[in-house]
């Protein structure tokens, strides 16, 4: 029975990771780690057939279906590919092929495995009629209008075609286009996208196709299926696709035997980082289409194809030191300082260790040689230690008990993973972090206040409290910071303009722990004045929409400090707003609650939340049956899924404006 429990636990773990990957779009482990767990389960189910379960992760394919689009059945199922991670895996696959076909010396088509989002397009008599995402392989989301915005996809074929067919491809954003897009976003003050794959995937599922058209999407095609056209092999199919006007990769190669396949794998494994697009492996297909039909499919995979996945690049390097970063709320984050090493073409010399538990889990010692990966090809992380190279006399690394900046004792609550420095009054990183937060665009929006200027003013005691910002003058700035008179004048204008910021932004700018933008909005909407909020007890605070015990405790602690109350009074005297001037019980959104997800072309998320507040509504961070969901581009898939399951109303921004006549 112990083995049964182990198998069931493994299934539960895989179901959870499957959900995080396909539904939440927020994986916690790499594809390689997931496949290792899945392979372990496959072997155990073979060894213990009495524990077979029809709902096991080995019997299904994950789904990324979204209820935001109409779904249609694929005429021909879009299967997943079986993964392999070694030459031995590919050789075993080839042996199975030869055994099933009673034929040796098979030829193959090898193609780079693009890391994007798969689509299937239907053409009738030369015209595009429908574009579907892969979905669960049986059904896909209808994204035809979005597909039509991709310039590389023909809407009408460039030659007379009197037959119907489906063609499949991968929608991607090439690296240069992605970097250009992020440079523009950064210049405009917008958050940069994380990686090309997720951006391409999110783009193809945007509700507004006009927004999709702005994205530099491309589609490379890899398969044609037609009952009316006699295609002999995969190589010919790719050639036909190109003749018809579809983009195909120039790197596709016919391999006359398995040895050629391994040469192709080795060639691109060394050069994959030089490509202008991201790949995560090689797709190997039996070239002859008649043999493909003969081999057929398992319940999940075509027997005639396999994906060779490049292992996540893992590099060994030396741990030089651990630094402890202090955030504005006092949170302490350990960071590994590494001997510089190149991973996926990028120099890596730092990796986050997250918290004490992670250091203990890795059992790190001083000067250890550690294995480093870039999680999801993006974030460096330490995944293990080469204990064979450990010096026998090296000491175990102990998470320090004192703040590296102010030497205060670090504290960890029983319900939190992080340690905190509680000395918010004199701990320099916390002070500078608080000022950086106070002047930020989403808070007081004081443009032109550089980080170096803030730190210099703190160092000479010119900035001790937020109210000190409003006592700065041009002479002081020019003499202290060697700032040009024009720059100093512009900064003082920005400081003066910030006085008109609404109450909820002022409250957010104070940096009270756990009080984010949405919490600040809801507190302001409920209490209306700072006096009401400061005098509220625990029960009244937790009665506010979206406010739990942790936030209530943080607020009570903050307002119990007389220094904070005196500072609020100073800010009031300087003209900052601590009263909600928006509240109107008879406005169009009275008694309505909204959740905002995604980004919007005509308005920022923050301004949209302000508009809701101005018109008497409230803003929630989580979806429940009592809210209306306003959906923008790159909307959170989990919020949309939950909204659809609850049957609540979803509106675009324009739909929101029209419905409530705003």
N, C-alpha and C positions, 0 to 999 in steps of 0.2 A: 504493500500500500504506500510505502514511502516513495517508490518510483512513480506511482500514479500521481501523487501530490506534486512531485517535481515536474512531471510533464504538464499538469494542469497549471502550475505556476508559470512555466515557460510559455504556455499558450496565452495566459493572461498578459504576460509581459509583452508578447508580440502583438496581441490585439491592441494594447495601449499605444505601442510605438507606431502601429499601422494607422491608428486614428490620428495621432499627432502629425504624421507625415501627410496623409491623404486628405484629411478633413480640416485640421487646424493649420496646415502648411507651416508647422513649427516643430521640426524634428529635433529630438534630444540626442540621438546617436547617428553615426554615419551610416551610409548604405552598406558599407562593408561589415560593420558591427551587426546591423540588422540581419544581413544574409548569413552571418556566422551563427546567430541564434536560430534562424529558420532552418539552416542545414542541420543543426544539432537536433531540432525537433523532428525533422524528416527521418533521421537515422534512428531516433528513439521509437518513433511510431512503427518503423519497419521491424525493430527488434521486439517491440511489445504490441503486436497487432490487437491484443485483447483490450487495449485502451484506446482504440480508434474512436474519433469523434468527428461527425460530419461537419461540425462548425469550427474545426481546427483551422488556424491560419494557413496550414498547408493545403487546404481545400478551397481557398478563395483568393481573389485578387482584390487589392485595395481599390477604393473608389474616390475620385475627386469630383463627383457630380455636385452641381450646385442647383438649387431650386430657383435661382434667379433667372435662369434661361429655360426655354422649352427644351425638352429632351426628346430624342428620336433614337430608334433602334439603328445600329449599324447594319447595313446589308450584309457585310462580311465582318465577322467579329475581329476586334483589334486585340490580339493577344499580347501578353507581356513576353519578355524574353528570359530564358533561363540564364543565370549569371555564372561565370567562371572566373577564377582568380589566379590560375596557374596554367602552365603548359600541360601539366598532367591532366587537369580538368578537361582541356580541349582535346587532348589525345583520347581520353576515355569517351568523350562525346563522338569523336570520329570513329572509334571502334564500334560504338553502338550503331552508327549509321551504316557502316560496312556490313555489320551482322544483319541488320534489318533489310538491307537491300541486296544482300549476297553479291556485293560489288565492291571492288577496291579502287584505289586511285581516283577518288572523287575530286572534282574541281569546285572552287568556291568563289563567291563574290565577297570581298571585304570592304567595309565602309566605316568611316569614323562615326562613333556614337555621340551625336550632338547632345548637349545638355540644355534642353529647352522644354517645349511643350508640344506633344504630338497632336496632329489634326488629321482628319480624313475629309477629303473634298469629293463631292459627286458632280460629274459633268454629264450632261445629256446633249447629244448632237453638237458638242463643241462649246456649250455654255455652262458656266458655274451655276449650279442650282442649290447647293447646300454645303455648309462647312460645319463639321462636328468636332468637338474635342474628343479625346480618347474616353473620358469618363471611366466607367467600370469595364470597358471593353465590349460590352453588349449594348449599352446605351451611351450616348454622348450629348453634351450641351450644344444647342444650335447657336453657333457664333458667326453665322454667315455674314451679317452686316459688318462685323469686326474684321473678318477675313478679307472682305472686299476692300478694306482700307490699306491692305499691304500691297505696295506697288509691285513687288516681284511676283505676285500671284495673278495669272491671267484670268480675266472675267470671260473673255471670248478667245478661243484658241486661234493661233496665227496660221492655221492651215485647216482646210475643210476636213471635218471629222464626222463621220456618219454613224459612229458607234458610241455607246455609253460606257463609262468606266468610273472607278474610284481611284484616287491617287492620294497617297499618304506622305506626310512630311513632318518636319520639326520646325516650329517657329522659335526663332532665337533673336537675341540682340548681340551684334558683334562687339568685340571689346572696345574698339576705337569709338564706335557710336555710343557705347555705354559711358565711357569716360567723358566724352563731349557733353552728353546729357547731364551728367553729374556736375560738370564744371558750370554749366548754365544754372542748374538748381542752386549750387553753392553761391554763385554770384547774386542770385535773386533772394538769398536768405532761406532757401528751402532745404529740408533734410535730404541728404544724399541717399540714393537707393543702395541697398546692400550688395546685390550681385545681379549679373545679367539674367540668370535663369529665373529667379523669383520675379524679376521685373517683367520679363517676357510672359511668364505664366499669368501674372496679375493683369497685364495689359490686355491679353486676349479675352479676359473675362470682364472687362469694364462694361458698364451698362451703357455708357455714352460712346458710340462709335466715332464721334468727332474727336474725342480724346484719344482714342486708339490711333487715329490717323497721325497724331502728333508724335507717336512713338516710332523709333527707327527699327521696326520689326522687319525681319527677313524670314523666308521659309525655304528650306532645302528639302527636296523630295527624294524618297527612297523606295517607293513601291507603287506599282500600278496593278489593279485587278480589273479584268474585263472578261465577260463571257462571250463577247462578240469579236474580240481581237485575239488572234493566234500569236502569243508571245512565247518563245521557246525557252528563254533563260533570263536570269536576273540582269545580266550584263546588257542584253537587248532591251529589257524593260527600262533600265536607266537611260539608255541611248534614246529610246522612244520619248521618254519624259522630256529630255533635253530638246528633241526635235519639235515637240509640241509647245515649247516655250516655258517650261518649268525649270527652275534653278536646281541643279544637282551639284554635288561636291566633285571638284576636279581630282580629289584624292582617292576616289573609289578605284578599286583595283580587282582585276580578274586574277585569281590564284589557281594555278593548274594542279596544285597538290597541297597537302597540309604543311609541308616545309616552307612553301611560299607564304602561307598564312603566318607562320611564326616569324618570318623575315619582315613581313608587313607590321606585325605587332611590335617587334623590337625597334623598327625604324621610327614609328610614331610615338612609342613610349619615350624615346629620347628627345623628340621634337615637339611634343604636344604643347609645351609652353610657348612655342614660337608662333602658334596659330593665332589668327585674329578672332577666334571663337573658342568657347569652352567645350571640351569633350571629356567624357568620363570612361571611355573605353573604345572597343572595336566590336562591330557587329559582323559575325561570320555566317554566311548563308550558303547552303548548297545551291550551286548556280543553276542547275537544270530544273525547270519548273515542273516537269512531269515527275521527277524524282521527289520534289517537294510534296506533290499531291500524294504520292505513294507513301511517303513517310507520315504525313498527316500531323495530328496534334494530340497532346495530352489535354487534360482538363484546363491547363493554364498556359502551356507554351507550345509553339510550333516545334516539332522534333527536328526540323531541318535548319534551324538557326540557333545561335547561341551568342551571348554577349560576353566578351572578354573585358572585365573591369580592371582598370588600372588601380592598383592599391594606393590608398591615400599616402602621399609621400611622407615618410617618417624619417627624421634625421636625428642623429645623436649629437649632442653638444654638452658643454660643461655648464653646470649651475654655478654662477659666480657669487651671487648674493640674493637676498630677498629684501625688497624695499616695502615699506608700508605706506600706502596712500591714504590720506585723510580727506573725506568729503565734507561738504558744507554742513551736513547734519551730524558729523562726527563718525560716520561709518568708516571702518578701517578695512582696506582691501590689500591683501598681500600680493606683490608682483614679483615674479621670478626675473632676475637679471641674468641673461645668458651670454655665453660666448657667441658672437654673431655667426649666423649660419644662413644659408640660402635655402628656402623652401618654395617650390613652385615659382622660381624666378624672383622671389622677394626676400630681402634681407630681414631676418627675424632676430631680435635681441632682447625681447621682453615677452612674457606670457603671464596672463592673469592666473592666480591660484585661488581666487574667489574668497576662500575663508579658511579658518583653522581646520575644519573637518577635511578639506581637500589635502592640506599639507600632511595631516595624520594618515589619511587614506593612502597617499603615495609613499609614506614612511621616508620622507626626504632627509638626507644627511648633508652636511656641509661638503661642498665641492663634488657632489654627485655628478655622474654623467647621466643625462636624462634623455628620453626620447620625446621629440617634439613633433606635433602634427599641426596643420592648419585646419581646424574644424570647419567642415563645409567649405574647404578651400579658402576660408576667409580669416578666421580668428585663431591665432596661435594658442596651443594648449599643450601642457605636459601630460603625456599619456602613460609614462612608465619610467622606470629607473634601471640602468644597467648595473645590477648589483655586483657583477663579476669585476667591475672596474672600481668598485668602492674601496677607498682606503680604510683599512681595518681600524685605524685610530680616529676616524672621522666621527664627529658628534652628531647626534640626531638633532634636526632643526626643531626648536621649540617655539611655538607662536608666542611673540613677546607680550608681556603683561602691561607694558607702559607705552603711552603715546610717544612716537619718535620725535614729535615736535615740541610738546609741552611737558612731557614726562608724567602726565596724569595717568592714573590707573584705567585700564580698559575694562569695559563691562559688557557682558553678554546676557541678554534676557533668555529665559528658559524656552520661549517660543520663537526665537530667532536664530538664524545661522551666523549672523554677523556680530562682530565686536564693535563697540562704540567708545569714543572718547567723549566724556560728558562735559569737558571744560570748554563750553562754547564762548566764554568771555575773553580768554586770552590765547587760545590755540590759534596760531597764525593761519594755517591752511583752512580752518573752519571760518575764520573771519573773512579772509579773501574770497573764499567760496560763497559766503553769504552775500558779499557785495557784488560779486559777478552775477549771482542769481537776481539780486535786487534790480540791477540795471539792464537785465536781459530783455530781449524783444517781447517775450510773453508776459513780462512783469511790468516794470516802469518804463521800459523801452527808451533808455537814455543812450542815444547813438553817439559814437565818438569817444567813449570812455574806455580806453584800451586797458588790457589786463596789467601791463607793465606800469601804467599810471596809477592804477588802483593799488598795486603792491607797494609802489614807492610812497604813496600817500599814507598807507597803513604803517609802513616802516618808520616814518617820521612823526607818527601820531596825529596826522591831520585828518585821518578817517578812523574814528573809533565807533561811531554809530551811523545809522542811515541818515539821520538828520544832519550830520556833518556835510553831506554832499551838497545840501542846499545853502551852506554858508561859504562855499568856495567862491573865489572871485578871480578875475582875469590876471591880476597882478600876482596872486599866489600861485596860480597854475603855471604862468610863464616862468616865474623864478624857481619853482620847485621842480617842475618836470621839463624845463627847457622847451616847452611847447610853443609853437608859433602862435602869434597873437590871433591870427584868423582861426586856427584850430581851437584855441582856448575860447574864443568868442562863440564859435559854433557849438562847442560843448556846453557852455553856459546857457545857450538858447535851448538846447535839448533838455537840460536839467529843468529849466523853467517850464517847458512844454509838458514835462512829465507830471507836473502838479495836477494837470487836468485828467489824469488816468482815473477810471472808475473804481469804485470801492473794491470790487472783487479782484481787480488786478493789484491794488495796494495790499490787500490781505494776502494774496498769493506771494507777493514780493517779500513779505516778512520772513519767509522761509521756515514757517512752523512745520515741524516734522509731520509727515503724512498728509499735509494740506496741499494737494495739487490744484490744478486749474478748475476741474469739475467740482471738487469739494468746496473750494472757495466760492464758486458761483452759487452753489446750493446753500451754503451758510449765509451768504449775503441776502439771497432771496428770502430766506426764512427769518433771519434776525433783523435785517434792515439797517441797524446801526451797530457800531463797534461796542457801544455801551451795553446793548442788549446781549451781544455775544459774550462779552467779558463777564457779565453778571449771571450767565446761564449756568444751571447745574448739570450734572451728568445725565440725568433722565431727559431733560429737555434737549440736550445736544444729540443724544442717540435717537431722538424722535425725528430728526431731520433726515430727509431723503439721502440715501447713500452713506450715511455716517454711522460707523460702528464704534465699538468700545475702544479700539486702539486709537482712533482719531480723537475721540472724546477725551481720553486720558492725556493725549498730547496737548490738546487745547487747554485743558484745565491746568496742566503743569506750566505751560507757557504763560498763561495769564495770572498764575499765582506768584510769578516773579515780578516784584514791584519795579525792577529796572525796565522790564518790557513795557509795563503800563506807562511809565514816565516817558519812554521813547515814543510810544504811540501818541501821547499828548503833545510832545514836541512836533511830531509830523503833522498833527491836526492844526497846531498853531501856525505851521508853515504853509498851510492851505491844502494839504493832501486830503482827499475825500475818504471819509469813514462813514458815509451814509449812502444807502441805496436810493439813488434818484430815479431808478427805472420802475420801481414797483407800482403796479396799477392793477387793481383787482378786476377791472372790467375790460382788460385787453383781450385780443383774439385768442391768446394761448393760455388763458387762465385755467388752472387745474389740469393742464396737460403736461405730460412728462415725455422727454425726447432722449434718444440715444443718437449720437452723431458718429458715423464711421466712414473712413476714407478721406480723400482730399477733393477739393472742389475748384473748378476753373474760375468762377466769378467771385468767390469769397473764401477767406481762410476759415479753418475750423474754429479758431478763437472768435473771429467776428460773427460766425454763424451762432455760436453759443451765446454771444452777447445779444444778438438779435432775438433769440429765444427768450432770454432773460428780460430784455427791454419790453417784450410783448406779453410778459406775465407767465411764461412757461418755466419749467424746471428742466435741468439736464441731468441725466443719469449716466453712469459709466457702464452699467450692465443691462443686458436685455432681459425683460420679464414681460408678463402678459399685460402690464399696465402702461407700456411705453409705445411710442411711434418711432420707427427707425428711419433716420435720414441717411441715405446711402450715396457716397461719392465714389470716385475711382480708387482702386486699391483698397476697397472695403475689406474689413476683417471677415474672412470666410466663416469663422465660428459664430460671429454675431448674426450673419445672414442665415446660416443654418438654423440657429436657435429661433430666430424670428419666424422662419418658415414653419418650423415644428410647432410653434405656439400659435401660428396663424395671425400674427399681429400685422399692422399696416406698415408698409415700406414706401418711402417717398424719395424721389430725387430732389435736388435742391429746387429746381424749377417747379416740380410738383408741389413741394412744400409752400413756395411763394404763392402759387396759384390757388391752392386749397384754402389757405388762410388769408388770402387777399392782402399780403404784406407788401 
